[in-house]
Amino acid sequence: MKGVGEPCAGEPHARFDGRGLETERTSVTAPAPDPTILILTTIFCCLPLGVASTDFSTRVNSKWALGDVAGAQDASAEAKRFAIWAAIASVIILVLYGIAIAIGVANLNFSTGNNTGF
């Protein structure tokens, strides 16, 4: 007869809880940042922040494989944070670009009688 705390047959992760019931540890999966967001922010948004985001996302699996759960969660959070900052930076750049275009168009001289020699 097995004692309390010894593994059950066929399931090394299951243990008796002392009342004849098997209890299992909760399985924790590796945190994974969304690869779609990482790729889109790298290609279409701010490239340096997108590359940093991708770098942190690649660190998640290696830290998880080494058993560093906290490090993997931190790397996943950093990857998400850099992806968000890349998206915000691209929106700011696009707004500034739009303002510059609007100012440039507003300063154009559309009169046909005033040629400046160009």
C-alpha positions, -999 to 999 in steps of 0.1 A, spaced: 0 0 0 13 34 -9 18 60 17 7 96 17 27 117 -7 40 88 -29 32 89 -67 3 69 -80 9 42 -105 11 55 -141 10 91 -131 42 104 -116 27 139 -111 -4 126 -91 -2 121 -53 -25 108 -27 -38 135 -4 -42 112 26 -79 105 21 -74 81 -8 -80 108 -34 -55 117 -61 -46 154 -64 -26 169 -92 -4 199 -94 -18 226 -116 1 227 -149 14 260 -159 21 268 -195 48 291 -208 37 327 -213 37 335 -250 33 369 -265 11 371 -296 34 366 -326 10 385 -349 14 417 -329 51 413 -328 55 408 -365 31 436 -375 47 461 -351 82 452 -364 72 455 -401 47 483 -401 55 503 -370 87 514 -353 114 490 -364 138 493 -334 110 488 -308 96 459 -329 130 442 -330 134 446 -292 99 431 -288 108 402 -309 141 397 -290 122 396 -256 97 371 -271 125 347 -281 138 348 -245 106 335 -231 110 299 -243 147 297 -233 140 310 -198 110 287 -195 131 257 -205 157 265 -179 129 266 -152 130 304 -148 92 309 -147 95 345 -133 120 354 -160 98 339 -187 69 359 -175 90 391 -173 103 386 -208 68 380 -221 56 412 -204 85 432 -218 78 418 -253 42 430 -251 53 464 -236 77 470 -265 51 460 -291 26 485 -276 52 512 -276 61 504 -312 24 508 -322 21 541 -302 53 555 -318 40 547 -353 8 564 -346 26 595 -333 49 595 -364 20 592 -387 1 621 -370 32 643 -373 37 633 -409 1 641 -416 5 675 -400 36 682 -420 18 673 -452 -12 695 -443 11 724 -436 30 718 -469 -2 717 -489 -16 748 -472 16 767 -481 14 758 -518 7 787 -542 -20 775 -566 -23 807 -586 -13 804 -622 -3 840 -627 26 840 -602 54 818 -616 85 817 -594 108 803 -622 106 766 -613 
